[in-house]
Amino acid sequence: MTISGVSYYQPLYSVDTGQNSNTANEQDGQNGNNQTQTKNQNRHELTHEQKMQVIELQQRDTEVRMHEAAHIAAGAGLTTGATYSYQRGPDNKMYAIGGEVGIDTSPGSTAQETLKKATQIKRAALAPAQPSPADLQVAATATNMEIDAKIEIQKEQLEDKKKEHKSDNSSQDRANLDQSLEQNNQNRVNNPYALNYDYSIRTIGLF
């Protein structure tokens, strides 16, 4: 019996439209891709020693960059950008293992300018928590610049006093200056960082 031409008979089987077979093929393809990825991952898996090496390189990279950044921050206006040397790690990434920063150590146009500049140079050289031997060398140069600038300033001050006050006190001023100059020269010799007095050093942060 039919109602409105619609049969109530239901087949005992389902018709395959092709979707099920496509899904199965997709799953097979995904399984194959997963197996290939797993093989590739296993192929590039780092050994324990390699992982430890990567950790060391990461720590060194951070340390070097912080060291050079401290120089640049303290020596703003006198320093150049940092230059790094790199090493490729077992993970195929590049890590900074050394660096340096250029700095202008030439004297200023006046003794006062030289004194101010030398103070900043020394501050920039000693900015990192652990200054390198090259940093200490530059700090020594800056210390000598400071002493020389102070001597020059004192000489200029004495000359100004002589021009302003031509009296018997000038001899005492000269004696005081000579004593001050002698003390500054002694400080220059006793500079704890000094290796030489060459002002041509222009690199800090060799690390």
C-alpha positions as CSV (number, residue, x, y, z in Angstrom):
1,M,0.0,0.0,0.0
2,T,1.3,3.4,-0.8
3,I,0.4,6.8,0.4
4,S,1.0,9.7,-1.9
5,G,3.3,7.6,-4.0
6,V,5.9,7.1,-1.2
7,S,6.9,3.5,-0.5
8,Y,7.6,2.4,3.1
9,Y,10.1,-0.2,1.9
10,Q,13.6,0.3,3.2
11,P,16.6,-1.5,1.6
12,L,18.7,-3.7,3.8
13,Y,22.0,-2.1,2.5
14,S,23.5,1.4,2.2
15,V,24.7,2.9,-1.0
16,D,28.4,3.9,-1.1
17,T,28.6,7.4,-2.5
18,G,32.4,7.4,-2.5
19,Q,32.7,9.6,0.6
20,N,33.6,6.8,2.9
21,S,36.4,5.6,0.6
22,N,37.7,9.1,0.3
23,T,37.8,9.5,4.1
24,A,39.7,6.2,4.4
25,N,42.2,7.3,1.8
26,E,42.7,10.6,3.6
27,Q,43.3,8.8,6.9
28,D,45.8,6.5,5.2
29,G,47.5,9.6,3.8
30,Q,47.6,11.3,7.1
31,N,49.0,8.3,8.8
32,G,51.7,8.1,6.2
33,N,52.6,11.7,6.7
34,N,52.7,11.3,10.5
35,Q,55.0,8.3,10.1
36,T,57.3,10.3,7.8
37,Q,57.4,13.3,10.2
38,T,58.1,11.0,13.1
39,K,61.0,9.5,11.2
40,N,62.4,13.0,10.3
41,Q,62.1,14.1,13.9
42,N,63.9,11.0,15.1
43,R,66.6,11.6,12.5
44,H,67.2,15.2,13.8
45,E,66.8,14.4,17.5
46,L,69.7,15.8,19.5
47,T,71.8,13.6,21.8
48,H,72.2,14.6,25.4
49,E,75.7,16.0,24.8
50,Q,74.3,18.1,21.9
51,K,71.5,19.4,24.1
52,M,74.0,20.5,26.7
53,Q,76.1,22.2,24.1
54,V,73.0,24.1,22.9
55,I,72.3,25.3,26.4
56,E,75.9,26.5,26.8
57,L,75.7,28.3,23.5
58,Q,72.4,30.0,24.5
59,Q,73.9,31.1,27.8
60,R,77.0,32.4,26.1
61,D,74.9,34.3,23.5
62,T,72.9,36.0,26.2
63,E,76.0,36.9,28.2
64,V,77.8,38.4,25.2
65,R,74.8,40.5,24.1
66,M,74.3,41.8,27.6
67,H,78.0,42.6,27.9
68,E,78.0,44.6,24.7
69,A,74.7,46.3,25.5
70,A,76.1,47.6,28.7
71,H,79.0,49.2,26.9
72,I,76.7,50.8,24.4
73,A,74.2,52.2,27.0
74,A,77.0,53.7,29.1
75,G,79.0,55.1,26.2
76,A,76.1,56.6,24.2
77,G,77.4,59.1,21.8
78,L,81.0,57.7,21.9
79,T,80.4,54.0,21.0
80,T,79.6,52.3,17.7
81,G,77.2,49.4,17.3
82,A,78.3,45.9,18.5
83,T,80.0,43.4,16.2
84,Y,79.5,39.8,17.0
85,S,81.2,36.5,16.0
86,Y,79.0,33.5,15.7
87,Q,79.0,29.7,16.0
88,R,76.5,27.3,14.6
89,G,75.0,25.0,17.2
90,P,73.9,21.3,16.8
91,D,70.4,22.6,16.4
92,N,71.6,24.5,13.2
93,K,71.0,27.9,14.9
94,M,73.7,30.7,15.1
95,Y,74.8,31.9,18.5
96,A,77.0,34.9,19.4
97,I,80.1,33.7,21.2
98,G,82.1,36.9,21.1
99,G,81.7,40.6,20.4
100,E,83.2,44.1,20.5
101,V,82.2,47.7,20.5
102,G,84.1,50.6,19.1
103,I,84.6,53.7,21.2
104,D,86.1,57.1,20.5
105,T,89.1,57.7,22.9
106,S,90.5,60.8,21.3
107,P,90.9,63.8,23.6
108,G,88.4,66.6,23.5
109,S,89.0,70.1,22.0
110,T,89.5,71.5,25.6
111,A,90.7,70.1,28.8
112,Q,87.3,70.4,30.3
113,E,85.8,68.5,27.4
114,T,88.5,65.8,27.6
115,L,87.9,65.4,31.4
116,K,84.1,64.9,30.7
117,K,84.8,62.5,27.8
118,A,87.3,60.5,29.8
119,T,84.8,60.0,32.6
120,Q,82.3,58.6,30.2
121,I,84.8,56.4,28.4
122,K,85.8,54.8,31.7
123,R,82.2,54.4,32.7
124,A,81.4,52.7,29.4
125,A,84.5,50.4,29.6
126,L,83.6,49.2,33.1
127,A,79.8,49.0,32.6
128,P,79.5,45.2,32.3
129,A,79.4,43.2,35.5
130,Q,82.6,41.4,34.5
131,P,84.9,43.7,32.4
132,S,87.2,41.9,30.1
133,P,91.0,42.6,30.0
134,A,90.4,44.8,26.9
135,D,87.8,46.8,28.9
136,L,90.3,47.4,31.7
137,Q,92.9,48.5,29.2
138,V,90.5,51.2,27.9
139,A,89.6,52.2,31.4
140,A,93.3,52.7,32.0
141,T,93.5,55.0,29.0
142,A,90.5,57.0,30.3
143,T,92.0,57.3,33.7
144,N,95.2,58.7,32.2
145,M,93.2,61.1,30.1
146,E,91.4,62.3,33.3
147,I,94.6,63.0,35.1
148,D,96.2,64.8,32.1
149,A,93.0,66.9,31.7
150,K,93.0,67.8,35.4
151,I,96.7,68.9,35.2
152,E,95.9,71.0,32.2
153,I,92.9,72.6,33.9
154,Q,95.0,73.4,37.0
155,K,97.6,75.1,34.8
156,E,95.0,77.1,33.1
157,Q,93.5,78.2,36.4
158,L,96.9,79.3,37.7
159,E,97.5,81.3,34.5
160,D,94.1,83.0,35.1
161,K,95.0,83.8,38.7
162,K,98.3,85.3,37.6
163,K,96.5,87.6,35.2
164,E,93.9,88.6,37.7
165,H,96.0,88.9,40.8
166,K,99.6,89.9,40.4
167,S,100.7,89.8,44.0
168,D,103.0,88.0,46.4
169,N,100.5,85.2,46.6
170,S,101.4,84.1,43.1
171,S,104.5,82.3,44.4
172,Q,102.4,80.4,46.9
173,D,99.9,79.5,44.2
174,R,102.7,78.2,42.1
175,A,103.9,76.1,45.0
176,N,100.5,74.7,45.5
177,L,100.1,73.9,41.8
178,D,103.5,72.1,41.7
179,Q,102.4,70.0,44.7
180,S,99.1,69.2,43.0
181,L,100.8,68.3,39.7
182,E,103.2,66.0,41.5
183,Q,100.3,64.3,43.2
184,N,98.5,63.8,39.9
185,N,101.6,62.5,38.2
186,Q,101.9,60.0,41.0
187,N,98.3,58.9,40.6
188,R,99.0,58.4,36.9
189,V,101.8,56.1,37.7
190,N,99.7,54.2,40.3
191,N,96.8,53.7,37.9
192,P,95.7,50.2,38.8
193,Y,94.5,49.4,35.3
194,A,97.3,51.0,33.3
195,L,99.3,48.8,30.9
196,N,100.5,51.7,28.8
197,Y,99.5,55.3,28.0
198,D,98.6,54.9,24.4
199,Y,95.4,56.8,23.5
200,S,94.9,54.9,20.3
201,I,92.9,52.1,21.8
202,R,89.4,52.3,20.4
203,T,87.8,49.0,21.1
204,I,86.0,47.8,24.2
205,G,83.9,44.7,24.9
206,L,86.4,42.2,23.4
207,F,84.6,39.3,25.2
